Structure formats: C-alpha cells, structure tokens
C-alpha cells in the first residue's frame, strides 16, 4: 500500500484498534510501551532503522537515505543511563520530511523537542548524552531491535498515547480495513451505552454466561467488540 495512507489521525484510528485487528487476523502483536514526548501526538510510517553505537552519525546516514514519511526507529538497547537522541537530530528528521522518531532508549532536550513539534516516542528522558563509542553493527542501518522485536524497512510503525505498534507493510492495508470495522462497532456500542442501553445487554452477557463459550468466541458469534 501507499505508506502515505497510514496516518492515524487521517484514518481516525488508534493503535488499540490496529492491535485488535492484528489479533483477529492472527498477525503477531508487536507492541512496545513507549511514551510520546508531546502527549496526544501520533506518528506512522515506514520503519527507518538505525542502531546507535555512541555517535549520531548513524542517524544522519539513515536520514540521508530516508524517504518522506519514514519514521526513524532508533535502537539503543533500551538503555536508561544515557540519552541518544536530542533536539538537533529531531530537527534534522523534521526538515528531511520524516513523520517521527521512535527510540528504544532515552531522549534529551525535552523542551526543545516539544517546541519542534515532531512526534517523538521514547522510554523517557535523561540529560546525559552518549557515554561511550562502541563498535557499529554491520546491520546498523538495516534492522533495529525494539524490546523483543526486530524491525526493518519492510515494517510500518504506528504510535500514539498507548505506545507503538509494528506491523508488516504488506499487511497494513488489510489491518487498517479490519481496524475501521472494529472502531465503528465500538463507537456504536458506546453511543448505545450513552443512550441508556448497557454494554451487558448489547453483548448478551446473560447468554454468554450460559453458553460455555469463551468471551471472545461469544463476541465473534454476535458481532460485538470490546477487547479484540
């Protein structure tokens, strides 16, 4: 699919909708609890991997080969003793047309990053910059390790206040379509609750208790949505 069509805001979708779609489609759920530096911001786009080894040159090299709309995904081994991305790299990414920065590690220059406005997701902030120069991995610009997941440019990343989700680019269009259906069902259910019809009634909860099915089996049988 055209990766310019993955924008969460334009799609009116959340990572929760997409994660539920992954579960229904039997696609591995690759999520990480990273926090946006600017609450409420969202990002999405093709993964642009870069493994940090103590110097920002790898980020500049990644940006040099980036396409507009890519998201720089930084692997710093989840370290919490140093920050690896600051305001200059975020500004460079913005000027190159990137859609955001995702860091398996820490950032610094929080106030300046917020002023720049580009969506940045990380494990948190630390004023300390890189503490040592390490050997650069041969795959430094082809793969990134983010928590337990290995991601490449064949993946798309989505990020919002709930965290980040990686999905295969080849599956993105189908997942987005499935997520739209989940979103629409959930919104209709929420509106009916506001109008006075309980969620238990909508989901035929009494029937479920007597059915012998798992709750997810029951939801799929009646076309309801609440947990996937």
Buried (B, 14 or more C-beta within 10 A) or exposed (E): EEBEEBBBEEBEBBBBBBBBBBBBEEBEBBBBEBBBBBEEBBBBBBBBBBBBBBEBEBBBEBBEEBEEBBBBBBBBEBBEEBBBBBBBBBBBBBEBEBBBBBBBBBBBBBEEBBEBEBBBBBBBBBEEBBEEEEEBBEBBBEBBBBBEBBBBBEBBBBBBBBBBBBBBBEBBEBBBEBBBBBBEBBEEBEEBEEEEEEEEEBBBBEEBEEEEBEBBEBBBEEEBBBEB
